[in-house]
Amino acid sequence: MKNSFKSLSFPELKARRDELKRKYMEFRFQVIIGHIDNPLQKRIMRRQIARLNTLIHQHEMLAQKNADKAEAK
């Protein structure tokens, strides 16, 4: 699962992050109610969201760097 996000494009990364955030909020609600099968899933989802945020930030920084190079020429 760690490396499966690297092949996604920038819009796909954002869409996947938004989907995981929504699922995470629903999961937190289920934890409060007490209807969960795997309590470790919360940690796994949090880490996946963090990985996606890192990749999105890397894409944004690369785009900014390319824009700065193009502007300098």
C-alpha positions in Angstrom: 0.0 0.0 0.0 2.9 2.4 0.6 4.1 2.5 -3.0 0.7 2.3 -4.6 0.2 6.1 -4.4 3.3 7.0 -6.3 1.9 6.0 -9.6 -1.1 8.3 -9.3 -1.4 11.7 -11.0 -1.8 14.9 -9.0 -5.7 15.1 -9.4 -6.0 11.4 -8.5 -3.9 12.0 -5.4 -6.1 14.8 -4.3 -9.3 12.8 -5.0 -7.9 9.8 -3.1 -6.9 12.0 -0.1 -10.4 13.5 0.0 -12.0 10.1 -0.1 -9.8 8.8 2.7 -10.5 11.8 4.8 -14.2 11.2 4.4 -13.8 7.5 5.3 -11.7 8.5 8.3 -14.4 10.7 9.6 -17.0 8.0 9.2 -14.6 5.5 10.9 -14.1 7.9 13.9 -17.9 8.0 14.2 -18.0 4.2 14.2 -15.3 4.1 16.9 -17.5 6.3 19.1 -20.5 4.2 18.6 -18.5 1.0 19.2 -19.2 -0.8 15.9 -15.7 -1.5 14.6 -13.9 -4.7 13.6 -10.3 -3.5 13.4 -9.4 -0.6 15.7 -5.9 -0.4 14.0 -7.6 0.7 10.8 -7.7 4.2 12.2 -4.0 4.4 12.4 -3.5 2.9 9.0 -5.9 5.4 7.5 -4.2 8.3 9.2 -0.8 7.2 7.8 -2.2 6.8 4.3 -3.6 10.4 4.5 -0.2 11.6 5.6 1.5 9.8 2.7 -0.9 11.3 0.3 -0.3 14.8 1.8 3.4 14.3 1.4 3.1 13.3 -2.3 0.8 16.2 -3.0 3.2 18.6 -1.4 6.1 17.1 -3.5 4.0 17.6 -6.7 3.3 21.2 -5.7 6.9 22.0 -4.9 8.1 20.4 -8.2 5.5 22.5 -10.1 6.7 25.6 -8.3 10.3 24.8 -9.0 9.6 24.3 -12.7 7.6 27.5 -12.9 10.5 29.4 -11.3 13.0 27.9 -13.8 10.7 28.9 -16.7 10.4 32.4 -15.4 14.1 32.8 -15.0 14.8 32.0 -18.6 
